[in-house]
Amino acid sequence: MQRLKVDQDIRSMSEFRTGIASFIKQVHDTKRPLIITQHGKGAAVLLDVSEYEAMQDKIELLQDIHTSIAQIETGNGIEHKDAKATLLKRVAK
């Protein structure tokens, strides 16, 4: 995801309502999120679909890493050689 440009990527709800199509095109073209404000405060974020999916993939990967670290710290991990043997058995089937 591209970095937010404050002067271009923060719009009020009223601006957003009047130019929805152009803001959707902007988000798609720039791959930057659009922050929508209401009464001067952040209310919503508009993201390109592919950027949203990539963000979800990253979150899922980080959650898996966190789970793995927690398992290792509690002694529930599997030795590398054992994991490798298990995977090779599955692939051979």
MODELLER restraints for C-alpha pairs under 7 A, 6 or more apart:
rsr = mdl.restraints
at = mdl.atoms
rsr.add(forms.Gaussian(group=physical.xy_distance, feature=features.Distance(at['CA:1:A'], at['CA:31:A']), mean=5.99, stdev=0.5))
rsr.add(forms.Gaussian(group=physical.xy_distance, feature=features.Distance(at['CA:1:A'], at['CA:32:A']), mean=6.13, stdev=0.5))
rsr.add(forms.Gaussian(group=physical.xy_distance, feature=features.Distance(at['CA:1:A'], at['CA:51:A']), mean=6.02, stdev=0.5))
rsr.add(forms.Gaussian(group=physical.xy_distance, feature=features.Distance(at['CA:2:A'], at['CA:31:A']), mean=5.81, stdev=0.5))
rsr.add(forms.Gaussian(group=physical.xy_distance, feature=features.Distance(at['CA:2:A'], at['CA:32:A']), mean=4.94, stdev=0.5))
rsr.add(forms.Gaussian(group=physical.xy_distance, feature=features.Distance(at['CA:3:A'], at['CA:32:A']), mean=6.30, stdev=0.5))
rsr.add(forms.Gaussian(group=physical.xy_distance, feature=features.Distance(at['CA:4:A'], at['CA:32:A']), mean=5.89, stdev=0.5))
rsr.add(forms.Gaussian(group=physical.xy_distance, feature=features.Distance(at['CA:4:A'], at['CA:33:A']), mean=6.53, stdev=0.5))
rsr.add(forms.Gaussian(group=physical.xy_distance, feature=features.Distance(at['CA:9:A'], at['CA:33:A']), mean=6.81, stdev=0.5))
rsr.add(forms.Gaussian(group=physical.xy_distance, feature=features.Distance(at['CA:9:A'], at['CA:34:A']), mean=4.76, stdev=0.5))
rsr.add(forms.Gaussian(group=physical.xy_distance, feature=features.Distance(at['CA:9:A'], at['CA:35:A']), mean=6.04, stdev=0.5))
rsr.add(forms.Gaussian(group=physical.xy_distance, feature=features.Distance(at['CA:10:A'], at['CA:34:A']), mean=5.86, stdev=0.5))
rsr.add(forms.Gaussian(group=physical.xy_distance, feature=features.Distance(at['CA:10:A'], at['CA:35:A']), mean=4.63, stdev=0.5))
rsr.add(forms.Gaussian(group=physical.xy_distance, feature=features.Distance(at['CA:10:A'], at['CA:36:A']), mean=5.96, stdev=0.5))
rsr.add(forms.Gaussian(group=physical.xy_distance, feature=features.Distance(at['CA:11:A'], at['CA:35:A']), mean=6.23, stdev=0.5))
rsr.add(forms.Gaussian(group=physical.xy_distance, feature=features.Distance(at['CA:11:A'], at['CA:36:A']), mean=5.06, stdev=0.5))
rsr.add(forms.Gaussian(group=physical.xy_distance, feature=features.Distance(at['CA:11:A'], at['CA:37:A']), mean=6.08, stdev=0.5))
rsr.add(forms.Gaussian(group=physical.xy_distance, feature=features.Distance(at['CA:12:A'], at['CA:36:A']), mean=5.44, stdev=0.5))
rsr.add(forms.Gaussian(group=physical.xy_distance, feature=features.Distance(at['CA:12:A'], at['CA:37:A']), mean=4.60, stdev=0.5))
rsr.add(forms.Gaussian(group=physical.xy_distance, feature=features.Distance(at['CA:12:A'], at['CA:38:A']), mean=6.01, stdev=0.5))
rsr.add(forms.Gaussian(group=physical.xy_distance, feature=features.Distance(at['CA:13:A'], at['CA:36:A']), mean=5.82, stdev=0.5))
rsr.add(forms.Gaussian(group=physical.xy_distance, feature=features.Distance(at['CA:13:A'], at['CA:37:A']), mean=5.67, stdev=0.5))
rsr.add(forms.Gaussian(group=physical.xy_distance, feature=features.Distance(at['CA:13:A'], at['CA:38:A']), mean=5.60, stdev=0.5))
rsr.add(forms.Gaussian(group=physical.xy_distance, feature=features.Distance(at['CA:27:A'], at['CA:33:A']), mean=6.01, stdev=0.5))
rsr.add(forms.Gaussian(group=physical.xy_distance, feature=features.Distance(at['CA:27:A'], at['CA:34:A']), mean=6.61, stdev=0.5))
rsr.add(forms.Gaussian(group=physical.xy_distance, feature=features.Distance(at['CA:27:A'], at['CA:47:A']), mean=6.37, stdev=0.5))
rsr.add(forms.Gaussian(group=physical.xy_distance, feature=features.Distance(at['CA:27:A'], at['CA:48:A']), mean=5.72, stdev=0.5))
rsr.add(forms.Gaussian(group=physical.xy_distance, feature=features.Distance(at['CA:28:A'], at['CA:48:A']), mean=5.22, stdev=0.5))
rsr.add(forms.Gaussian(group=physical.xy_distance, feature=features.Distance(at['CA:31:A'], at['CA:48:A']), mean=6.19, stdev=0.5))
rsr.add(forms.Gaussian(group=physical.xy_distance, feature=features.Distance(at['CA:31:A'], at['CA:51:A']), mean=6.76, stdev=0.5))
rsr.add(forms.Gaussian(group=physical.xy_distance, feature=features.Distance(at['CA:33:A'], at['CA:45:A']), mean=6.45, stdev=0.5))
rsr.add(forms.Gaussian(group=physical.xy_distance, feature=features.Distance(at['CA:33:A'], at['CA:46:A']), mean=5.59, stdev=0.5))
rsr.add(forms.Gaussian(group=physical.xy_distance, feature=features.Distance(at['CA:33:A'], at['CA:47:A']), mean=4.87, stdev=0.5))
rsr.add(forms.Gaussian(group=physical.xy_distance, feature=features.Distance(at['CA:34:A'], at['CA:45:A']), mean=5.58, stdev=0.5))
rsr.add(forms.Gaussian(group=physical.xy_distance, feature=features.Distance(at['CA:34:A'], at['CA:46:A']), mean=5.01, stdev=0.5))
rsr.add(forms.Gaussian(group=physical.xy_distance, feature=features.Distance(at['CA:34:A'], at['CA:47:A']), mean=6.72, stdev=0.5))
rsr.add(forms.Gaussian(group=physical.xy_distance, feature=features.Distance(at['CA:35:A'], at['CA:42:A']), mean=6.63, stdev=0.5))
rsr.add(forms.Gaussian(group=physical.xy_distance, feature=features.Distance(at['CA:35:A'], at['CA:44:A']), mean=6.02, stdev=0.5))
rsr.add(forms.Gaussian(group=physical.xy_distance, feature=features.Distance(at['CA:35:A'], at['CA:45:A']), mean=4.68, stdev=0.5))
rsr.add(forms.Gaussian(group=physical.xy_distance, feature=features.Distance(at['CA:35:A'], at['CA:46:A']), mean=6.53, stdev=0.5))
rsr.add(forms.Gaussian(group=physical.xy_distance, feature=features.Distance(at['CA:36:A'], at['CA:42:A']), mean=6.01, stdev=0.5))
rsr.add(forms.Gaussian(group=physical.xy_distance, feature=features.Distance(at['CA:36:A'], at['CA:43:A']), mean=5.70, stdev=0.5))
rsr.add(forms.Gaussian(group=physical.xy_distance, feature=features.Distance(at['CA:36:A'], at['CA:44:A']), mean=5.13, stdev=0.5))
rsr.add(forms.Gaussian(group=physical.xy_distance, feature=features.Distance(at['CA:36:A'], at['CA:45:A']), mean=6.00, stdev=0.5))
rsr.add(forms.Gaussian(group=physical.xy_distance, feature=features.Distance(at['CA:37:A'], at['CA:43:A']), mean=5.00, stdev=0.5))
rsr.add(forms.Gaussian(group=physical.xy_distance, feature=features.Distance(at['CA:37:A'], at['CA:44:A']), mean=6.89, stdev=0.5))
rsr.add(forms.Gaussian(group=physical.xy_distance, feature=features.Distance(at['CA:71:A'], at['CA:77:A']), mean=5.53, stdev=0.5))
